[in-house]
Amino acid sequence: MLEEGDMELFTAALKDVANAHGGMGYLSQATHLNRETLYRTLSEDGNPRLDTLHKVLGAMGLRIGVTVMQPESCTQ
């Protein structure tokens, strides 16, 4: 989802994973972010900042990787 650029689906999936890992209460404690911020960030209209995304993913044992795109995939 993230690779395809679908942030709505990505944040929805991330919210599902967060719920499976103990919910927003656990995530709030693990990331030191308040629940309201987490609910807003992982909502359908959420647009997480990179540092928030890093904290959330880290709390779930996940991380994002960056790879080089194929030349024909690059847009300018």
C-alpha positions as CSV (number, residue, x, y, z in Angstrom):
1,M,0.0,0.0,0.0
2,L,2.7,2.4,0.9
3,E,4.7,1.5,-2.2
4,E,1.7,2.3,-4.3
5,G,1.2,5.6,-2.6
6,D,-2.1,4.8,-0.9
7,M,-1.7,6.6,2.4
8,E,-5.3,6.1,3.4
9,L,-5.1,2.4,3.2
10,F,-1.6,2.4,4.8
11,T,-2.8,4.3,7.8
12,A,-5.9,2.2,8.1
13,A,-3.8,-1.0,8.0
14,L,-1.4,0.6,10.5
15,K,-4.3,1.3,12.9
16,D,-5.4,-2.4,12.6
17,V,-1.8,-3.5,13.4
18,A,-1.8,-1.1,16.4
19,N,-5.0,-2.6,17.7
20,A,-3.6,-6.1,17.3
21,H,-0.5,-5.0,19.3
22,G,-2.4,-3.8,22.4
23,G,-4.4,-0.8,21.1
24,M,-3.9,2.9,21.4
25,G,-3.3,2.8,25.1
26,Y,-0.3,0.6,24.7
27,L,0.9,2.5,21.7
28,S,0.6,5.8,23.5
29,Q,2.8,4.5,26.3
30,A,5.3,3.0,24.0
31,T,5.7,6.1,21.8
32,H,5.1,8.8,24.4
33,L,2.4,10.3,22.2
34,N,-1.0,11.0,23.5
35,R,-4.0,8.9,22.4
36,E,-5.7,11.8,20.6
37,T,-2.7,12.4,18.4
38,L,-2.5,8.7,17.6
39,Y,-6.2,8.4,16.7
40,R,-5.9,11.5,14.5
41,T,-2.7,10.3,12.9
42,L,-4.0,6.9,12.1
43,S,-7.4,8.1,11.0
44,E,-8.7,7.9,7.4
45,D,-7.6,11.5,6.9
46,G,-4.4,11.1,8.9
47,N,-1.1,12.2,7.5
48,P,1.6,11.1,9.9
49,R,4.8,13.0,10.2
50,L,7.9,10.9,9.6
51,D,9.0,11.1,13.2
52,T,5.6,10.0,14.4
53,L,5.5,7.1,11.9
54,H,9.0,6.1,13.0
55,K,7.8,5.9,16.7
56,V,4.6,4.1,15.9
57,L,6.3,1.5,13.7
58,G,9.2,1.0,16.2
59,A,6.7,0.3,18.9
60,M,5.3,-2.5,16.8
61,G,8.6,-3.9,15.8
62,L,8.5,-2.6,12.3
63,R,10.4,-0.1,10.2
64,I,10.3,1.5,6.8
65,G,13.0,0.9,4.2
66,V,14.0,3.1,1.3
67,T,15.1,1.6,-2.0
68,V,16.2,3.0,-5.3
69,M,13.4,3.2,-7.9
70,Q,13.9,1.8,-11.4
71,P,14.7,4.6,-13.9
72,E,11.4,4.0,-15.8
73,S,9.5,4.5,-12.5
74,C,11.0,7.9,-11.7
75,T,9.0,11.0,-12.3
76,Q,10.4,14.5,-12.3
